[in-house]
Amino acid sequence: MNDYVKQHQEDMLELLAQLVNIDSGSYDKDGVNKIGDRLKALYQQLGLHVQKYQQTEFGDHLAIHSITCKEPSILIIAHMDTVFEKGTAARRPFRMENNRAFGPGVIDMKASLVSVYYAMKALKNYNRKAFDEVEILLTSDEEIGSASSRQLIEKKAAGKKFALVMEPARKNGAIVSARRGKGHYTLEVIGKAAHSGIEPERGRSAIEELAHKIIQLHEITDEDAGIHVNVGLIEGGSSVNTISDHATAEIDVRFRNQEQAEVIEKQIEQITSSTEVAGTKVIIDGEMNRPPMEKTEKTERLLKIIKKVGSELQINIIDTETGGGSDASYPAALGIPTVDGLGPVGGNAHREDEYLELDSLIPRTLLLAQVIEKLANKIISKREKSIS
């Protein structure tokens, strides 16, 4: 299998160039669907069934699995969308330089899309049973919160034995064993306008009240506990000489476990239940919209298998926690052993200088293929023993 993947390196780079040179920003429905159509055709050539979940606003999601296996046990999750606007690929198309590949979405996560396909292509040729145990879910809106794909992810994850998520490996090659959960809130303050020079006493400053709330919200932060509250956007007022009658803030919340989320929700509710500036009114809207991916005993056992495979391939696998969110949180929240960051190695995601380490494409594809093989063999062996 190793030689097979290595022999297809040029084909992998050609496919990667094709995908990178197609704009597929989250709001570019046609572009995302072009990626989906290309991948759909490739997977159908492998004899896999591809089911399209059509969307009205975003690109369509694809679920891919063997025709011969009714209940595949391993779920692979990847996304087809990027953060880049239409026209980016034309301005800075795929290129290779100094053993790195560049282009919009090259590491987040078009290199992973190539890696998954060629891992499956190798498995079809060398371990058909493992090939049949896999279901692949390609989504279209991960970069904007997975609003249209979350239910589908949870549906496909239910009953699976393992979930492998294809966000890129960290710059140092680490895979991801834990992610913080995420919340998003909008805070609106309503005050009373007045001329700040002629009759300031008649005004009730929404901006002043918002300032109090920002300080109180930031005080929830506990770095050691993995809790972080950030007011990242504020807006308010109508002119410099007017007491502001409105102000708003956008709030980002990160937390390590679900218990913390419940406590933070109560703290936010308490902070916004009263005002410091008499005559103002506070309205809060939002929710904890992505659960944490917590590192569990089941995760540890999955990590042990991945690290063993890495050792056999002479890849030193380390794992890490990150504050960024991904679709890995959804199967993890259902209790499915989940590991993320199984894509190739790269860095600077979402930036103009985003890159893929070319030397990582083959090793990480082999890692994925052999991890699938190990997991599938384990599942099949257990299944056969239960039958006998």
N, C-alpha and C positions, 0 to 999 in steps of 0.2 A: 504493500500500500504506500509505503514511503516513497519508493522510486516512482510510482504512478503519479503521485501529486507533484513531485519535483519535475517530472517530464512535462507537466502542463503549466509550468511557470509563465511562459510567454502567452499562453491562452488566457491565463488568469489576469495578466496585466492588460491584455487587449480588452477583456470584458470590463475590467475596472475603468479603463479609459472611456469606454462607451458609457458607462453609468455616470461617471463624474461629469461628462460633457452633456448630460441631460439635466437641465434645471429641474429640481423637485422640492422647492420650498413648500412648507406645510400648507400654504394658502394657494399653491399652484396645482390645482386639481389635475389638469391635463398633464403636467410634467410628472407628477407622482404616478399617474396611471401609465405613462410611457415606461417608467421603470418597472411597474407591475406587469405590464404586457410583455416586456422583454424577459423578465424572470419567469413569468407564467409559461412562455413558450419553451424555455430551457428545461424547466421542471417536468413539463409534459413529455419532452423528449426522453426523460429518464423513466417514463412510464408512471409518473405520479399523478394523482388526482389533484387538481387545483380548483378550489372553490372561491369564487369572488363574492365578497360582501360589499355591495354597492352602497356608496354614500352620496348624499345630495350636495354637501358643502365641501368636503375634503376628498382626497383620493380614496380609491377602493382598497379594502383590506383583502389579503389573500391567505387562505388556509390550505396547506399542502400536506398530503399524506399518501401512504401506499394504498393501493386499491385492495390489496390482499389482507391488510390488518385493520380490523374494525375498531380496535381500541389501542392505539399507539401509546406507549408509556412515557416517552421522553418528549418534552415540548421545547422547541427552540424558538426564541422570540427575537425579531429584528425589526427595524423600522426603515422605511424607504424615503421619508421626508428629511429635509435639511432646514437650516435656518436662513438660507440665502435667497435673496429676491431673484425674480426672473431676469435673465440677462447676465447673471454673474458668470455662468459657464463660458459665455462668449467672450467676456472680458478677460478671464484668466482660466483658460482650459487646462485640462490634465497635462502635467509635465513631470519629468523625472530629472533630478539633479542631485549629485553628491549622495547617492544611495537613498534618496528620499523621493516620494511622490507627493505632488501638490495638486490642489484643485478643490473647488467647493464640495464639502462633504466627503472628501477622500478617506478620512479616518472615522467620521461620525455620520453614517456608518457604511459607506459604500464598499470599503474594503471588507467589511464583515459580510456583506451580501455575497461577495465573491467567495469568501472563505466558506460560508455555509454551503453554497452550491457545489463547490469542488470537494468538500468533505463528503457530501452525499453522493456525488459522482464516484468517488473512490470506494465508499461503502457498498455501492451497488455492485461494483466489480469484485470486491474482496470479502464482503460479509453481508449477504442479502438479508439474513435474519435481523441484524442490527439496523440495516437500512429500513426495514419494515416497521421498526419500533418507534420511528420518529414522526412527529408532526411539527411542521414549521408554520409559524404565524408571522406574516409580514404586514406591518401596520403603516398607516399613512399620516399619523398626527402626534407622534411621541413628543416632538419638539415643542408642541404647544399644549401639553398636558394630557394627551390621550383621551379627550372627552368623548370621541366617537368610537374609540377602540377598547376602552376599559372593560365594558361588559363582555365583549368578545374574548378578551384576554382571560378574564376570570372564568368564562364558560369553558374555554379550551384547556385551562389549567386544572380545572376540577377533575379529580381522579388520576392525574398524572403522578408518576413516581418521582420525576425529576424535572426541573426547569433550568435551561441553559440560556442565558441572555447575552446578546452579542454586542453590547456597548464595547468600545475599544478598551484594550488594556491601558493602564496608566503609562506615563512616560518611562517609568522604570520597569515596565513589564508586569506590574502587579495586577492581579485580578481582584474583583470586588466581592467581598463577603458580607458587607453590611452597608446600607444606605439610610440616611435620615429621612424621616417622613416630612411632608411639606403641607403648609396651609397658606391660603391667600385670603386676605380680608380687605375690604374697602371701608374706610371710616369717613363719614360725612358729618360736618359740624355746621349747624345753622345758627346764625347770629342776627344782629340787627344793624343795618347801615346807618351811618350818620357822618356829617362833615367833621373831620378830625380837628379842624381849627375853630369852627364857629360853635358847634354843639357836641363835642365828643362825649359828654355825659349821657347823651341820649342813645349812644351806640352800644352794642354788645359784640365784642370782637370774636368772630369765629376763629381767626388765626391765633389769637391768644389762647383760646381754649384748646385748639389743636396742638399748640406748643406744649401745654401741660400733658396732653394725652401721649404725645410722642415720647416724652421723658418717661412717663409711667410704663409705656409699652416696652421701651428699650430696657427698662429695669428687670423685665422678666428674664432676660438673657442670662444663661448660666453656662459659660464655656465648658467648664469641667464636666457638666452633665450632658453636654451635647445639645443644649437648647440655645437657639438664637432667634431673636425677633428683630427685624429690620424694617423701618419705615423708609422705603426706597424712592417713593414719589410723593410730592406734596403740591398742592395747587390751591390758590385762594385769593380773595380780594378782587377789587375792580379798579382801584387807583390808589396812588400813594397817600392821598389826602382824604381817603374814605375809610371809616371803621368798617372792617370786612364783615359782610353778612353771610359769607359761605367760605368753606375751606374743606378740602378732601385730602386723604392720604391713602396710599396703597401699601399694604403691610405683608411682608413675607415672613413666614414662621417655619423653623426647622426644629425637629425633635428626634430623639434616638429611639424611643419606644412608645407604644400606644398609651401606656399609663401617663406618660408625660403629656401627651396630646390632650387627654381629658382634663388634666390639671390646668394646662395653658388656656384651654377653652373657658374654664371657670374664671381664670384671672382676667382674660379679655372681657368677659361678660361683666365682671365686677368693676373694672376700670371704666367701662363705657356706660355704667348704670347711673352715674352722677356726673355733674359738671363742676368745674372750679370757677368758671365765669358765670355769674348769675345771669339768667335770661337767655342762655344759649341752649341748644338741643343737640344731642349726639345720636347718630344712627350708624349702626355697624352691620355690615353684610359680608358674608363669606363663609368659608368652611375649611376644615382639614381635608384637602383633596387628594393627597397621596399618602398611603400608609407607609410606615417605615419597613425596610427590609432588615429584619433582625437576625443576627448570627445565632443559630440554635445548634443543638447537638446533631440534628439531622444535617444541617449545613456543614458542620465540622466533618462528618463522615463523608459527605460528598467532596469536600475539599481534600480530604486525605486521598481519595481516588484520583482526583485531578493532579495533585502534587506527585503521586506515584507515576502516573503516565508522563508527566513533565520530566521527572527524573530519568525515565527510560529513554526520553527523547533528548536528554541532556539540556533541558530547560529548567532553570531554577525558578519555581513558581512560589511567589509570595502573595499574600492576600492583604487587603486593606479595607478600611471604612472610608466612605466619602459622604460629604454633605449634599451632593447633587442627587437629583431624583432620576428614576428611570422606570420602565415598565416591569423591572424585576420585583418591585414592591408588591405588585398585585398577586402573583403566585405565592410569594413568600408569606403574605398576609393570610393566605388560605392554608398555610402549614406545609406547602410543597417545598422540599429541599431545593434551594435556588442559589445559583452562583452567577454573577454578572462579570462583565469585563473580559469575556472570552474571545473578543475580537483581536485583530492584529495590534501591534504596538504603534503608537503615534502620539501626537500632541497638538496643542493650540487649537482645539476644536472650536468652531464658531468664529474663527478669526481668518483673516486673509492669508496668514502664513500657516494654516492648518496643514499637517503633514502626516504621511505614513512612513514608517521605517520599512523599507523594501525587504530587508533581510528577515523581517518578522512574518511576512505573508505566508511562506511555505511552512515554517515551524508551527505557527498558530493554527493553520488549517489542519496539519497533522495532529496537533494536540486535540482539536475539536473532534476529528474523526475517531481517534483512538479512545477518547473519553466516552463518546457515544457507544463505541464497540464494547468497552469495559462495562458500562452501565447496562447495555442491552443484554450482554452475556449473563450478567448477574440476575437480571429480571427473568430471563428465559429459563435459567437454571432453577430459580426459585419456583417458577410456574410449573416446570416439569416435575419437580419433586412433590408439589402439592397434588398434582394429578395422579402420580404413582402411589 
